[in-house]
Amino acid sequence: MAGWQLVKQLTCPRCGDIVARAVYRRFLPALRVELPGGTLVQPSSGAVLLRVMEQRVADAPPVDRRDAENGLDFVRRHLGEVMYDLTCHRGHRTVQTMPAIVRAMCRTPGDWVPIR
């Protein structure tokens, strides 16, 4: 079963639109995440993403500040994880850990997986 892989479409938790295509390979585990246009999404370490999220909170207008703060809190709780920072075409941003994406892909039936 060396060639086993799982391919799913990741969807935005706010609007349900497709955010990315994810390919998980079980043997020599690897996760590849691509934007709808085919651009590869590079994962980030928690430490790098922490600085990005702090800047988002500082720059967020009052109406978006709570979402930015929630994202920052998430990153602080998962500093040791590899994470993906994804944005749908409507501008909704989602940060999720690699293990959480893989778990969701394996547990969710069908081709579409909501990332939370």
N, C-alpha and C positions, 0 to 999 in steps of 0.2 A: 504494500500500500504506500510505496514511497512517493507516488505522484499525486497523493490525495491533496486536494485544495478545496476551499470553500469560497465562493464568490457571492457577495451581497451588495445591495445598494443601501448606503447609510442615509437616513432621512433626518431632516431638521425636527427637533422636538417641539418647536413652536408652530410651524406651518405645514409640516409633513412633506415638503419638497425634497428632492434628492440633493444631498450635499456632496456625496462622494461615492466612489465605487471602491470596495475593499476586497482584497484577495488575501486569505489566510492560508498559509501552507503549514501543515502539521509536522512533517518530517523536516528536521532542521528548521524549527519554527520561525516564521517570518510573517509580518503583516505589511502589505503594500496598500497604500491609500492614494487614490487618484481623484482629482477634481473632474467634474463632468466633461471638460474639454480635453482630458488626458494628462494634465500636469500632475506630476508626482508631488504629494504632500510630505514634507519632511517632518518627522516627529521632533519634539523639543523636550529637553530635560526640564524638570520642575524649577530648577534655579533660574534658567533663562526665561521661562514663561512667567515666573514670579515678577520679574522686572517689567515685562510687557503688560501684565495685568495691573500692576500698580500704576503704570502710566495711563491705562484705560480708565481707571477709577478717577485719576486726577483730571483727565480730559473730558469725562462724561458729562453731558448736560444733566440737569437735575432729574429729568424724566427717565433717563437711562442709568442713573447712578446705582440704584439698587441691584440691577442685573450685573453691572460691572463689579460691585462689591461681592455678590454671590460667586462670580467667577474667580475673584481673588481668593475668597475663602476656600473654594474647591482646590485651587492650586496649592495653597498652604497646607491643606490636609493630605495632599498626595505628592509632596516634594520629591520623594524618592522614585517616583514612577516616570516612565516615558509617556508623553502626552501628545495629543493632536489638537490643534486649534483650527476649527473648521467654521466657515461662514457660508450661509446659503445665499442665493442670488437676491434675496430680499433684505439682506444685511443682518440677519439673526446670527449671533456668534455662539458657538458651543465648544467647550473644552472638555475632552474626555481622555481617560487613560487608555493605553494600549490593551492592558488586560481586560478592562471593562468592555471595550469594543469587541475583542475576541470572544468573550463570554456571551455577549449579546448575539453575535453572529452564530455561535454554536447552538444557542438555546431558542432562537426565534425561527419559527417555521416560515417558509416562503422566501421571497427574494429581497424584501425590504425590511430594514432594521432601524427602528427609531433609536437614536443615540440620546442619552439623557445626561 
